[in-house]
Amino acid sequence: MSIRVGKAAQAPPFPAVAKQLVHNSQIRHNVRHATDVIRNKRARVVDEMPDWQQLRDAGHRIKEHTLHHLDRYLLQFEESCTRAGGKVHWAADADEANRIVVGILQANGEHDVIKVKTMTSDEIQLNSALEAAGITPYETDLADLIVQLGEDQPSHIVVPALHRNRMEIRELFLRKMGLETLGEKAEDLAAAARAYLREKFLRVRAAISGANFLIAETGSVCVVESEGNGRMCLSLPQTLITVAGIEKVIPTFQDLEVFLQLLPRSATGERMNPYNSIWTGVTPGDGPQEFHVILIDNGRTSVLADEESRETLDCIRCGACLNVCPVYRQTGGHAYGSIYAGPIGAIVTPQLLGMEHSQSLPYASSLCGACYEVCPVKINIPEVLIHLRNKVVQNGDAPLEERIAMKIAALAMGNSSRLGAAHKLVRIGQRLFENDGQLTGLPGMMANWTATRDLSALPPESFREWWSKRTTGRSS
């Protein structure tokens, strides 16, 4: 799965992969159970907030303001971070970002690095670049560790190993950690991961983090997490490298007041994250003594330039839209061909990778609007999906049979006489496929519809025909 802009191979069509995954009952059960738990928790803690909609409005306004002045706030962040002892690097794409990270680690003679959960590093395939340079990365987030040990791909933004159940994880730990025995309780699995990672925390001298927020006013970086692994990575190593997309910047420290209420409730159904780590530059004798921030574009300025889809960059990676999406809940995350799954992935991936990479993703939605209703920063995902579908059509990338069908439909519907004639032809042809008033087993592109949806047969007469008879009877 390549994420490099302009170099990414075309992802498998979403319908083809989804068709395989919906037959995997274990994955469907795991995904539904996990998303149900998170949705129920989120509903309880959101209902406690009488000003929830005002918080959403505030978050939306802050993100929109920041994007309109992104150049100014990025430069302010660089200045503030540098003044505090950090070093800021700018990376146009994934390859440049990876070269910078590898270069810093090699300059310090590091052969191992521990990582705080960071989707941006997954986006640029940093682990592969590190391994190619002889540097071993260790994921310390429990879910990311499970994915790494299983040589798997993440399936959710917040809980990447959501598609795995407890027994699968137990078997994986026994095999990969060289354990002779391991209990079946969640506490047993957590204890095994803790013992495995503790040695890495105490030995490895370099760490890589992501960033939930970059604060322009102070040059600070904020990471929120629930396990404490982040705190270990951010305080024990001598060298710390933060990898973040340019859209993560927010103007002021006070803005965190809004986002630290929106994010935990939307992501995991918690009132606050157990660990909120905020650090600024370098403090002599305390924590990392060398601090780097790599600001990555990797397609983001192209999204910023498109007014109709710019709000995609508002995303704070909470994953709430995945938990309510009826499509994601049936397929899981692997069908999306990207680390960004679900509704937000359906709009992020085609824009960051290019429409040629994943042009089927804008259609991986029922447009029910549930994603917009739960988004903490009010990204109108359905509208962006429609905008991207229009791009597919305008670029001439829609399937040939679909384009032909739409031209025929436009021709028939452009004239009432032609539409009436088309109705008569369809009524004759549908007799071969009609069963109890439903059409089944239609040929060609219509087969995809009748294979998964109900399609009623055309009635014996159209509304126009019925109305014509009714009005004629009255006039006589």
N, C-alpha and C positions, 0 to 999 in steps of 0.2 A: 504494500500500500504506500505509494509515493505521495508526498505532500509538497514537492517543490514546484512552485509556480512556473508554468511554461514547460515543465519537464515531466509532469505527472502523466502516467499512462492512464488510459480510459478505464474507469472503474466498471465492474460488471453491472449490467442494468439492474436497478432496484427490484423490478418485478420478478426477475429470474431468481435472484438470491432469496427474496422474501418468500417465494413459492416453496423453496426448499425448507426454509426455517419454520414456516407455519406448521410443518409436519413433524417438527421436533417437539414432542409433548413435554419433555423435561425442561427445555429452555423456556417454553411458554409458561409453564407452571412457575418456574423460578422468577421470571420477569414479572408476572402478574402478582405473585405474593409480595415481592419486594416493593413494587410500585404502590400496591394497595396500602402497605404499612406506612410508607412515606406520605402518601396522600392523606391518610387519616390523621397522622400526626400534624401535618401542615394545617389541615382544616381547623384543628383544635387551637393551635397557637395563633393562627390568623384571626379567628373569631374573638380572641381576647383583646384585639387591638381596635378600639373605636375609630382610630385615625388611619386605618390601613390604606384606604384609598388615597388619602392625603399624602401618606408616605410614598406610595407608588407614583403619584404626580410629582413629588419632590425629586425622587430618584430619576424620573424621566427628564425633568427639566435640567438637572445637573449634568446628566450625560449628554443631552442635546446641546447645551451651552458649551460644554467642553469640546465636543466634536466641531462646532463652528469656530472654535478658537484653538484647535489642537496644536497648531504650530507654536503659538505663544506658550501654552502650558508645558509642552515638551521641552522647550528651551529653558523655561523656568525650573523645571525638574532637574535638568542637566546642571544648571548653575547651582541650585541648592544642594544637590547630591555631591557635586565636586567640592563645594565649599566645606562640606562635612567630612571629606576624606575619601569619598567613593570615586570610582572612575566609570564614566558612561561611554558605551560603545554603541554605534549605530549599524544595523545590519539590514541591507535591502532585501535579502531573501534567506532561505534556509541554509544554503551552502555557506554564505558569508557568516551567518550566526554560528554555525558549527565550527568553522575555521577559527573564529575568535575564541570559543570555549576551549577547543583542543589546544590552541596556542597558549592560553593562560595556564592550563594544567601542565602542559609539557614544560613551560618555562619554570614551573615550580617543582618539576621532577615528580609529579604525581602519577601513580599508576592505578589508583582506585578513587572513586568519588561516590559520596552518598547523595541521594536526591530527595527533596521534598516534592510532593505531588505537584506536577506542572504539566498541564495539557499542551502548553506552547512547546515544550521540549519534545512531546510526542508528535506534535504537528510537524516539526522540522526533522524528525527522526534522529534526534540527538544521540540516543543510545547506540544506534548503528554506527554513527560517525565516531563515537568514543571507542567502541570496540575495534573498529578498523584501525584506530591509532594506538591500540594496545592498552587502552584505559578501560577498567571494569566499572560499570555503573551499578549501584545497588539502590533499588527502589525501597523506600522506607514506609510509605503509606501501605497499610495492610492490603487493601484491594489491589493497588498497583504491584505489590510484591506477589500476590497470587497470580496476576496476569503475567508478570515477568517469569516466575518459576514455571508456569504452564506454557510458556512460549505462545501466549495467546494474544488476542487483541481486546482492548477495552470495549465495553458495550453500553456504558452509561457515563455521563459527564461527572457525576458526583460519586457514584459507586461503580467503578469500572468492572468489578467482578460480579456484578448483580446476576449474571447468567449462570453462575456456579452455586451449587448448594453446599451445605455443610459437609456432607459425606465426600463429595468430590474434592473439596479443599483438604479434608483430612488425608485422603489418599495421596494427594499431590505433595503435602508436607512430609508425609512418611517417606515418599520416594526421593524428593529433592533435598530434604534436609538430613537424610541419612538417619532417621529416627527408628528405633526398634519398636517403640510403643507410643501411642498417642490416643488420648481420650476423644470422645465424640462431642463433647459440649463446646459451646462457643468459647468459654473461658479457657479450655484446653488448647484450642487453636491459637487464641490470642497469646497464651503463655509461650507456646512454641515459637511464634513469630517474634515475641519479645526477646527470648533467649538468642535466637538467630541474629537479630539485628543489634543487640547490645554490644556485641564484639565489634561490629562495624562502626557504631557510634563512637566507641572509645579509641579505635585505631586509626580510622581514615581521617586525613587532615584537610580534605577539600570537600565542599558541598555545593550543590546546585539547587536553587529554589525557583519556584514560579513567583507570581505576584497576583494577589487579588486586586490590589490597588496600589498605584504609585501616586504619592502626594506631592504636587508641584510646589506648594508653598514651603515645605520643609525638606524636600528631597528624600522623604521617608518611603519605605516599602512596607506593605501590610500583607501578611499571610494569615488566613484563618483555617483552622483544622480541628479535628476532634480527638486525635489520638496521642498527641504529645511528641510524635516523631519529628514534627516540624521544629519544635522548640529545641530538640537535641541537635538537629542539623544546623540550625541558625546560630547556635551559641558555642558549640564545641570545636568545630574546625578552625583552622588558621586562615583558610581562603574560602570566600563565599562568592558565588556567581549567581546573580538573579537574571533569569531569562523571561522577558515579558513583551507582549504585543504593545504597540504604541497606543492602543485604545484603552489601556488599563489606567491611564493617568486621570486623576481628579484634581480640581483646583486647590482645595483647602483641607486642612486637618479636620475642621468642623463638619465637612461633608461626610466623613465616616459615620457621624451620628445617624444619618439616614440609612446608609448601606449596611451597617452592622446590625440594623434591625430587620432590613428586608432580606438579606442574604441567608442567614441561618434558618429563618422561618420557612423560606421558599425551598431551600436545598434539602434540609434534613428534618424539618419540623421541630427545630429547637428554638428556644427563646434567644439564646446566644451561643456562639461557638465556645466550646470548652477552652480552646487555646487561640488567642488573638495576639499574634506577634508583630510588633512594629519596631523597626530599627532604622537608624539614620547614620549613614556613613560609618566611620571607624572610631572606636574609643580605645585609646592606648591601654593595654593590659586587660581588656575586657572584651571577650568575644573575638570574632574574626578580625585579623589585623590587615587583611587585604580584601577589599570589597569591590566587585564589578557589577554593573548593570548593563545588560545587552538589550537595547530597544529594537524590536523586530518589526519590519514592515510586512514583507511576505504577502503582498497583495492587498493590504489594508487601505493604502491610499487610493487604490482603484475603487474600492467599496465606498470610501469617503467621497469620491468625486461623483457618485451616482446618488442624486438627491432622493430618489424613490426607494432606494435600498440602504441608505446610509444608516438608518436606525439599527441595522444588524449589528453594528459596532457598539451599541448600547449594552449588549449582553454581559451579564456579570457571572455567567457560567453556574447558575444555580440548579439547572436540570429540571425545574418544575414542569416545563412544557413536555418533557419526555414522559413524566409520570401520569399525565392526563391524556396523552395522545392515543387514540384508538388504534392507529397504525403501528406505532412503536410497541404498544402492549401486545400486539399479535406477533410481531417479527423479532423484537429485541433490536439491539444496536448494530449487530454485525452486517445487517442487510444494507446499511448506508455506505459501506465502502470507505469509511473515514473514521477518525477518532471522534469527530463531532456527529453524534447521532440524533435521532428524533427531529422534531420540527425545526429547532434551531440549526441542527446539522443540515437540514434540507435547504436552508438559505445560506449558511456560512460556507459549506463545502464548495458549491458551484461558483461562489464568488472568489474565494481564496485560491482555488485550484484552476478555475476556468470552466466555462460551461461545457467545453468539449470533454472534460474529465468525468463529469457526473450530471449530464443533462437530464437524466431520468428523475433525479431527486426532487425537483420542484413539483413533480406529480405524485410524490410519496405522501400525500395528505388528502384527507377528506374535506378540508377547508371548513371544519366544524366550528373553529374559533375558540376551542377550549384552551389552546396554547396562549392566546392573547389574554384571556380572562385571568390566567394565573401568573402571567409574566410580571415580576416585581417592578420592572422598569417600563412596562407597557409597550413592548415591541409588537407592532401589528404584523405578526408573522404571516397570517393569511394574505394580506395585501402584498407583502414582499414576494410571497410564493407566486401570486398571479402575475406580478411584474416580471419575475424570472421565467415563467411559462411563456409570456409574451416575447421575451428575448429568444427563447428556443425557437419559436415560430419565425420571428423576424430574421434570425440567422439561417433559416432554412434547414434546421437540424431535426425538425419533427419527422417521424417516419413517413415514407412516401405514401403508404396506403392510408395513413391518417390525413395527409394533405389532400389526397384525391377524394377521400370521403367528405371532408369539409367543403371542398369545392362543389361536389355534387349536392350536398345539403344546402349550401348557399344558393345554388342555382334553383333548386326546388322551392326553397322558402322565399325566394325573391318575387314570386308571382303566385297568386291564389290558384290559378288554373293548373299551373305545374304542380303545386302542392297537392291539389285534389287528385291529379293523375298519379302522383307518387303514392298517395294513400291507397289507391285502388290496386296498384302493382304490389305494394307490400302486403295487402290483405290476401292477395292470391298466393304470393310466395311464402307467407308465414304458415300456411297450412301444413307444410312439411315439417315444421319445428314446434307446432303448438301442442301443448299438453295441459289440459285443465285450465285453460286461459293464460298459461305462462309459456314463454318461448324458451326452449332449451336447446343446447348443442348447435348454436348458430355457427356458420363457417367464418373463416378469415379472422379479421381483427375483432369482430363481434364475439368470437369464442371466448376471449378474455373476460368479457362482461358477463355472459351467461354462465361461465364456470364459477363465478363467485357472487353473483347478485341475482335477485329476482328481476325479471323483465316481463311485464304484462304484454299480451298480444294486443294489437290494434282492435278497437271495437268495430262492430259491423258497419257503423257509420260515424263520420266525424261530427264534431260540434257544428261546423258550418252546414253540413247536410241536415242535421237534426233541426237546426234553427231555421233553415230555409223551408223545411216542411211545415214547421210550426207557424211561421209567419204567413206562409201561403194559405194554410188552413184558416187563419184568422181573417185574411182579406176576402176570402170567398164567402 
